[in-house]
Amino acid sequence: MASILLTVVVFHQLRTLSRLPSSAAGSSATASLHQSTVAVSSPVVGQSDLYQQGFSRQVAQLRRLYQSAPKLSVEALMDREAAEADSYASKMFASLDPPTQYRIDADPTNFGDRFEQDVNEKPLQNKLLVVLHETASAASSAVNAVLTPHPRDEDQISYHAVIRLNGEILYLVDPDKRAYGAGNSAFKGASGVETVQTNKNLKSSVNNFAYHISLETPADGYHQHPEHSGYSAAQYMALAWLIARSGVSDDRITTHEAVDRSGERQDPRRFDMAWLQKDLALNRTEVFLGGANLP
Ligand SMILES: [Zn+2]
């Protein structure tokens, strides 16, 4: 009985923690957040009163992970993909240890600033939204696409992060910036339908308040089959690790398919939200217990 009660209390606190990103994690953790953001030269969007504090805190926490990840070249990534091909299955087990993380910066044509007002100068107050995708190719192909300059608006594409089948996280776009992960799209959340138009020539979308994460598709899903064999345990755990450390709550996690209004997007195919929630509970516990390297 006592353990049941304790569990309820812990989960109540975890739910609270998920909405109060780092302040609940102790003063030393808060200090490191401030140290890491002082050095940032570009303005941190979300510090104005137009955004709720949750947005800027969550972006700041994701930025800290992005900024501390060592850089990797796409050539090195491709070499590793080739070398791993024979032994891939052995590298896909899940672990609560921090995933290996790298940073490969996207070409600047493939992302933009997050706006504080929409095209009609209406102030924006959306909270951060995690939008999940899949690459439909090897991770290196998705990375190559965001490294390629795309001067035309309609060709631009990017994700903030790609999670490889082996659980490695590749950060591609600064979380402070607006990645172009979704076109015509809207999120139906607790406070109604959310969508933002920032360019009068393009349909409104969730990009302005989205953190786009793309899961590397298994090889049997590279072509446009309706199905594939699904994501690895390592991917679910790395995804949960990242989301738990962002402070984004469960009701702000969605898929490209769910927000798409074009009727063309079904990704991430075969995604198991219940599996993610199970891994999220483990990672939120880890964050709560303080072993989480929280910003
Ligand atoms: Zn997508």
Residues whose N, C-alpha, C, O or C-beta is under 5 A from the ligand:
A	BS01	ZN	H133 E134 G181 H256 D267
